[in-house]
C-alpha cells in the first residue's frame, strides 16, 4: 500500500498536461478537501494557495505538501491579492464570497462535498480536468480503486461498531464515514435500530445497540468542552473503557482518493481492538 506521500511522488513522475492544454498556472483552493486533491495533482509552482486547514494533521493527509505553498483563509480579498487564474470553491465556501468572485470575473469551479466513493471519483475528475491534469487524476482514482478492490477480497471478521461522540451516533447512513466503515469491514450500528436516525448521545440507546467497539475522535481534534463528557459517562466507562478506538478525522473527514487508505488503516485498528480479550457485554444478547 502506498502512503499519500509516496503516491504524490509517483504522480510527479507522470508528464504534466499543463503546457499542452494551456492549463491554469496559479490555482487557488478555498476548500480544505479540494486542497488535498490540488496538492496531489499539482507541483507547488502551480499553486497560488490552499486553505490554512490543509496544514492541520488532524484533517489533512497532505500536510507536508501544504507546507510548501501559501495558505489562505477563504476571503475574497485574498483572491484579489493573489490573482489566481483558477479558483476552486466548495459547497461550504461562503456564498457571498462565491457570488463576489463571479461578479469580478474570476474563473472558478465549485465542487460538491463527496459523501461516497462514487462522489470522490466525480470530484477528483472535475478538479483534474479543470487544472489540466486528467492523467494524474485518473492515477489517483486507480490508486483508490485498487485499494478498495484489495479490501473487498480480503477476508475480515465483521465487528459491530458505533461512532459515538458529543453529537450522538455519527457516521449516519449516507455519510462518507459510513461508507468508509463499510469498506473497512465494520457493521455500523448507526444504520440499524435503535440507533438509526437517533442523533442524541443517549446512553440508553447505546446500551440497547450494544456495539462491540466505540469509535472516538482523536484527542486534540476538537477543543475540550461538554461534547467530550459523553466518553466519561459512567456507563461508557464501565462497559466500553477497554473497547474504544481512536480515529483520526483524516480517515473520514474529506472525500478524496486517500479515503481508501483511511479505510485500510481503520480496518487494522478495528480488527486489532476486537482481537483483544474483553469481558462480555452482559446486555448484548438483548439487541
N, C-alpha and C positions, 0 to 999 in steps of 0.2 A: 504493500500500500504506500502510495506517495503522500508525503505531507504537503500542505499548501505551499510551503516554500520551495520544495523540490519540484512541484508541478509548475510553479511560476518560472523557475529556471529552465524547465523543459520547453515551456511556451516561448520563452525568449529566443530559443534556437530556431523557431519557425520564422520563415520570411514574413516581414510585415507587409500588410496590404495597403499601408497608408499612402505612399507616394503615388502608386499607380491609380488609386481611386480618389485622389485629392481629398483624403480624409482629414477631419479636423486635427489640428496640431496643438490646440490649447483647450483641453477638455476639463470641465469643472463639474464636480458632482455635489449636489445638495442633499443627498440621501445616503444615510450610513450603510444601507445594504447594497445600493448601487456602487458605493465606494469600493467595496471589496471586489466586485466584478471588474470595475475600471482598473483597479490596481493590478489585477491578474492579467488583464488584456494589454495594457499599455506600459511603455517604459516611462520613467519619471519625466523625461524631457517633453512628453506629450500631455502631461497632466498639469493643469493650472493649479488645482487644489481639490481636496476632498474634505469631508466634514471632520471636525476635530474628534468626533466619536470614533473615527477609524483607527485612532491610536489607543483606544481602550481595549486592553487584552481580555476583558470580560465579555465583550460583544463582537470583537473583530478577530478574524484569523489572519489578517493582513497587516498586523501592527508594524512589522519590520519594513514592509514596503511603504506604509503610510509615513514612516519617519523620514523618508527620502523626498517627500513632496510637501508643498504648502497645504495649510488647512484653512477652512472657512467655518463660519457659524450660521450659514444658511441665510445671510442677509443680502438683500438686493444691492445694497451699497458695495458689498464685496464683489459682486458680479461686475458692476460698473468699473470698479477699480482694477480688477484682474483681467478684464477684456477677453474672456474666453470666446472661442468660435463654436463651442457647443456646450450647452448646459444640460445636465441630466438631473431631473427633479423626480420626486416620488409622490405617492398619494398622500404622504404626511407632510410634505413640504408646504409651508404656509400658502394658502390660496392667494392671499394678497400679493405675495412675492411672485408667484407664477403669473398672475394677471399683469403685474407691472412689467415683468421681463418680456412678456409677449408684446405689450404695448411699445416697449423700447426696441423691439425687433431682434432680440437675441435668439439665435437658433436654439431650440430646446426640444427635448423629448421627455415625456412623462411616463414613468414605469409604475405598474401596479405592484402591490405587495404580493409576494409569492407565498401561497398557503399550501402548495403541493409540489411534488417533483415535476409534474407537467407544467405548472406555473413557472418553475425555475428554468425549464428549457425555453419557455416563451420569453421570459425576461432577459435571459442570457443572450439569446439570439437577437432580441431587439437592441440591446446595448452594443453587441458586437457589430451588428450591421451599421449602427449609427456612427461608430468610431472607425469603421473601415477595417475591422479585424474579424471577418467572418470565420476564417480558418482557425484562428485561436479560440473563438467562441465555440466552435464545434469540438475542438480538442478538450475544452473544459467539460462539455456535455458528455463526451465519450468517457472521460475520466469518471464522472459521476455515474453514468450508466454501467460502466464496468464494475464499479464498487457495489452498486445496487444488485447486479446480477450475481456477484460473488456472495453477497449476504443472503440472497434468496436461495442459493444452492447449498449453503452450509447448514448442517443440522443444528438446531438450537432448542433448548428446553424452554417452553413458554413460561414467563413469570408474570404474575399479576402485579401491576404497579399503580401507584397514584402519584401524580404530580400535584402536590398539595402544599399550598402556601397561604399567605395572608389574604389572598383573593378567593380562597376556597380551592375547588378542584380545577386546576388549569389543564392545558393540553386537551381542550374540548374537541369534539368531533368537528372536522373541517379545518382545524388549525395545522400549521406546519409542525408544531411539536407533536401532535397526534400522529402525523404522517411519519415523522422520524421514529417515534416509538414503535410503530408497526413494522418498519424496516428493521429496527433493532431486535425484533422478535419478542417484544413485550406485549402483554394484554393490558390495555389501558382501561382501568375501571371507570374512568370518566365517561366512557362510551356506553356504559351499562347501568341499569337501575341498581341501587337507588341514587348513584352519584350523577347519572346523566342529567345534564341541564341544571344541576344544583350548584349554584355559584357561591354559596356561603361556606365559610370554613367551619362547618358544623361537625363536632367530634362524634356525635351520634351517627351521622351519615357515614363518617369514616369507619366507625366500628362495624356498621352494617355491611359496608363494602368489603371490609377485611382484606386489603391488599397485602401481598407478601412483602413489598418494599414501598417506602416512601421516597420520592424524588424531591430534593430540596435545591433551591438556588444556591450558588456558590457564595461563601462568605465574602462580603465586600462588594457584591454585585448590586447592592442597594444600600441606601443609608439606613442605619438602625432605626427602628420605630415599632409601632404597635403591630405592624404586619409580621414581624419576627416572632411575636409572642405565641403564635399558633404552634410552633415547633416545641414550645416549652409547656404546652398543655399537659396536665398530669397524665391523661390517658395516652397521649402520644409518647411521652417519656416512658411510661410503663410498658407499653406493648411494642413500640417501634424504635426505641432508643438505639438498638443494635441492627435495625433494619432500614437505615437511611442511606441514600446515595446522593452525594453532592454532584450536581450537574451544572457545568458552566453554561451560561447563556449562548456561547458561541455554537453550541450543539444545535440549537433550535431557533435562535432569535431572528436570523436573516435567511431568506430563501436564496441561497447561492449554490453553485455546483459543489461547494465544500460540505453541504448538508449531509451527503452520503458518508463522508469521513466522520462527521459527527455521530451519525447512526452507528458506525463501526465502533467508535470509542464508547458510546453509550451501551452498546451490546456487551462489550467487555466488562464495563463497570457493573451492569446488572447481573450478568452471569457470575461474576466473582463474588458479589454480595450475596446472591442467592445460594451459592455453594457453601457459605459459612454456616456452622451449626447455629440453629435458633430454637428457642423454646417455642412450641406450637402456640398459635393464637387460639385461646380457649373458645372463642366465639366464631371461628372461621367456618365451622360446619353449619352455621345458621344462614349463610349467604345463599 
